[in-house]
Each structure stands twice: as structure tokens, then as C-alpha cells.
């Protein structure tokens, strides 16, 4: 019988991390990491799993989704997230679990596997982001040409002079709040959507219509997002490589699924993975970046179906 519950885990520094679980006690345990950073978990993640067999844990990372305080940046870094994840595992009395993550969630999965390898069975990764300076710069440099009109609107709203200072200007604007901040959040959301739509035409380009509450939530989402990107997600200086190699040294493997036309995370990221996570089986499929795209979704579901008890 599928059992679902939600709870807040209080951390030692007064964050309250929101956790959702589904599946039978004693089922194959899997923890899911959402993207962004800052996006929060979607209950649609449960759709990848057989909730009669899998015990699935969704975590809204610090300040994101339903975690509290919403949008808080103090003590909000990759290191703090890793501590939270391990605390949740211990609270749930899970000895070892598989890890499922896409985009930034895949980055965090690799970092967690290298930080706590004894806690991890297999990794299932999608559209892996490496938090490299090249990828972060490309969010704005490449989008200037892929979605010029939307890019220009964002630049004008945040008062940037060009691609090189857009991330800093966007962060400052989001910090200030008020009408300019939610306009910037909407423009950045439009830019993300325009870039993703180049590989997924089913998305279309209809602008979002946000309520006052949704405006506030989106501003906080992108505030966390830019906070992390400005710090290279705390993984600069080869740290992610070192963590990946430590995970490999402990025998951690799994599956990585990557869309051929991913407009955000380049296929060259798989070369890095072959060097540093050679136990990960790679699947390059038709599609872009999103888990909902048919071939990506099918391949992820197939990988999940093959998970074994840990």
C-alpha cells in the first residue's frame, strides 16, 4: 500500500527543510534532488517510481519550495544542503539509498555521493550540470543569440550593460524586491523558457501569468538560483571532480541520461563523466533538457525499474 507523508526537518541553524515521502516502509529507498538551484520539488517526481516497490523521498532544499524561511540565503550553500540530506537519511533510519537528480539535482547527487559514499547505492542522473564557469557564462552569453529579444528585455530591466554583468545585476535586482524584482524574475523565466523551447517545441512561448503570491515565490526561487551561480555552487577549483572520483573509488555507479539537443548542459559534460565517473552507464537520447520529454522520461523510468534493494 502506498503511504504518503510530509514533514519539516528542523536543522541545527533554524532552517526548516520540507520533506515528502511516498511508498511502503521497507521499499527500495530513493532520494530525489530537484533542480534550479532554488526550484523546489515537484510531486510529479513520484511518477518515475513504482510506489508499491519504491520508498521515495523528495527534499525541498534550503529556502526553496516549501522549505522555510523561504528564500533565505544565510547558511544556504551546497555544504549545508549536503548536511541536511544526510540528517534526513538518518532521521528516516535509512542505511543506504539510491539518488535520483536532474540538472542541478544531478550536480548535487554527485557531490553527495562523493561526500557520503557509504550512504549511496546507485545514481540516476539526467541532464547533468557541472556548475562550471563555462556553463554559467553560457546561460547569458549563448542566450543572447538563441533568444535575442527576450535576452534584451531582461538586460534592460536589470540595467546590465551586456552578458558579462547580467548575473550580478540580476541578483542585485532580485535582492531589492518590489516591482522591478518580480519583473526581472518574469523576464528571466521567459529567457529560460525560450532557450528550452529551442529543443522542445511542444513548450511554446506563452508567457506565464503570475498571481501576487506566485510573483513572490518566483523572485525567491531566482534569488537562490543566482546566489548559488555567483558562488559557482561552492564547487569551484576542481572540487566536483574530486568528489566524483571519491564516489568512483567507493564503487558507486548508475545511469546518466542526456538529451542530444540539451540547450543548457552540453554533451561534452559526458566526457567529464567518463573520466571521473566511469561506472555510470550513459544514454544519449532524442530530446533537450527536461525530464518530461518522451525519450528522456522513458529511459529514466527504465533505469528506475532496474534499481535493486540496497
Secondary structure, DSSP 8 states (H G I E B T S, - for coil): ---EEEEEEE-TTS-EEEEEEES-TTSEEEEEE--TTTT---GGGGGGS-TTTEEEEEEE-TTSTT-BSTT--TT-SHHHHHHHHHHHHHHTT-S-EEEEEETHHHHHHHHHHHHSGGGEEEEEEES-----HHHHHHHHHTHHHHSHHHHHHHHHHHT-SSGGGHHHHHHHHHHH-HHHHHHHHHHHHHHHHHHHHTT-GGG--------HHHHHHHHHHHHHHHHHHHTGGG-TTTHHHHHHHHHHHTT--EEEEEETT-SSS-TTHHHHHHHH-TTEEEEEESS-S-TTSHHHHHHHHHHHHT----
